Amino acid sequence: MIQHYCSIHLANCISALRLAGAPVLLYLAWYGYAYSVLGGLIAAFVSDMVDGYLARALGQTSSFGARLDSLADSAIFIIIPLVGWLVWPEVIRREALYFLVAIGSAALPPLLHLYKFRTPTGYHTWSSKLAVFLMSSGVILLFVGWSGWLFHLATWVCVGAALEQIAMTLVLPQSRCNIPSFWHVIKERELALDAGEENHHRHRR
């Protein structure tokens, strides 16, 4: 049964494994396995790119898959400061403000979406994809001792992506998945209004 599901929904299985990997990373960090934590983070970041590609290539995109992917992303990004504190505490102390901003950017949009729609988010906006890519690269470079400039840049990109998702949640009347940007939400609303006005005029005739 499980093998059959994974063969059909490979992308969802990869997302589920990434979600399940979050507590494993915490366990490894607790016992000080720095290289294993680093490898696990890299694997999680790579899997985030792979599952989306596979979902599109295999025609397996779905609302459930989008929400599962977003949930796994949030879990990984929220535990990054925790594993960092356990393995690289000096880095977390030095970059504490940026990590707090990044955590807030990762946590607030899904919490607002959950409060309004009673379901996990799954927007997958272009800005959030850029933020994830930059943050993934920035965190790895930061933990291996390189410059933190990319991490700093990624943090502010995360803020912008979070603000866009918050705006989308406030504007949308119901939960939606796989929306590229806030502009697309506005465009769809304009088209819906135009269609409504056209129908209204048609009925009046």
N, C-alpha and C positions, 0 to 999 in steps of 0.2 A: 504493500500500500504506500509506504513512504517512498520507496524507490520509484513507483509509478508517478507519484505526485512530483517528485524532484525532476523526473525526466520531462514532465509537462511544464512545470513552473520553476525552471532552473533559477531564474532571476530572483524569485521570491525566496528560494532556499538560500541563496547567497546573502540576501538581506537579513534573513533570520539568523544565519550563522554570525553575521557581523553584530547583530543585537545580542546574541548569546556570548559573543566574545568580550563584551564590556566587563562583566564580572570576572572573567578569566584574566583580563589585563590587570584588574585591581588585585587579584590574588598574586600574580607574578610580581607586581610592584611591591606588595606587602612584604614579600620575601627577598626583595632587592635584586631581582633578575633584570638588570637594566637592559642588556642586549635583547632579551626575550620581549620585554615591553616595547622596545624600539621596533623590533621586527613585527610584533603584533599590530602596532599602530600603522606601520607601512602597509601591512596586509589589509587592514581595515580600510585605509584610504584607497588602495588599489581596487578592492572589492566594490567600493562605492562607485567607481567609474565603470567597472565591468558589469555590474548588475543592470544598470540603466541601459547600457549598450545591448546587452543580451535581451532585455525585455523588448526593446524596439526591433532588434534584428529577428527575433523569434515570434514577433507578434504577440507578446505576452503582457503588454501594458494593461493595467487595470487600476481602479481606485484603491483596491486593497493593497496591491503591490506598491503603489505610490506612497500610501500612508505607512506601510511597513518600512519602506526605504527611509522615509523621513524620520520615523521613530528610531531606527537604528543609527542614523546620523546624529540625532540629538543625544542618544545615549553615549555614543563614543565621544562626542565633543564635550559633554558635561563631565565625563570622568577624566579627561585629559589633565586638568589641574590637580586632580586627586592623585593620579599615578605620578604626575610630575612632582608633587610634594613629597611622595614617598621615596622617589628615586633621585630626583634632582631638586631638592628643596631650595638651594641657593638661586636657581633659575626662577622658581615660582616667587620667591621673595623679591627678587629684582624686578620681575615683570608683573607684579601682583595687580596693578591697576588695569593693565591691558587684559589680563586673564579675567578679571571681574567684568569688564566691559564685554568681552567675548562670550562669557557664560550668560550674561543678561541677554545678549543678542540671540543666542541659541535657544534660550528658555522662554522668553516672553511671547514671541509669535505663536508657538504651538500651544502655550497655555491659554492665550486669548482665544485662539481658534477652538480649543477644547471647551472653553467656557461658553462661547456663543453657539457652537454647532453640536456640542456633545460628541465629537468625533475627532480623531487625530488629523493633523494637517497633511497635505500632500501636494503643495503648489509646484515645487520644482521649478522655480523661476530662474531665468538666466542669471540674475544677480546672485542668487543663492548658490548656483553652481560655480560661479566665479569665486565667491567667498570661500566655499568648501575647498576648491583647488588651492587657492592662495594660503588658506589657513593650514591645510594639510602640509604643504611644502614648508611654510614658515615654522610650524611646530617642530617638524623633524630637524630643520636646520638649527633651531634654537636649542633643542635638547642635545644635539651633537657638538654644541659649543661654537657654532658659527654666529655671525651677526644677527641681531634681532630685527633688522629693518623690514624684512619681508613679513614677519609676524606682526609688526606694528601696522603695516599697510593693510594686511589681511583683516586685522581687528576692525579698522574703520570701514572696510568694504562689508564686513559682517553687519556693522551698524546700519549701513545703507540698505542692505538686503533685508534686515529685520524690519526697518521702517516701512519698506515697500510691502512686505507680507502683512504687517499690521494694518496698513491702509487697505489692502485687499480684503482682509477679514472684516473690517468695518463697513466696507462698501457692498460686498457680496450679500445677497439675500439668503443664499444657501451654500453649503460646503461644495467646493469644486476641487478637482485635481488637475495637475499638469497644465497650469496656466503660465505662459512664458514671462509675463510682466504685468504691472499695474495698467499700463497703456492698453493691453489687450482687454482687461476688464472694462475700462471706460469705453473702448471701441465697441465691445459687445453690448453694453448698455445703450449706447447711441443707436446701434442697429435695431435693438429690441424696441426702443421707443419709436423709431421711425416705422417699424413694422406695425406697432400698435396704433399709431396715428393713421397709417394707411388703411388698416382694417376698420378703424372707426369711421373714416370718411366713406369707405365702401359700403358699410352698413347703413349710413345715413342716406345714401343714394337709393 
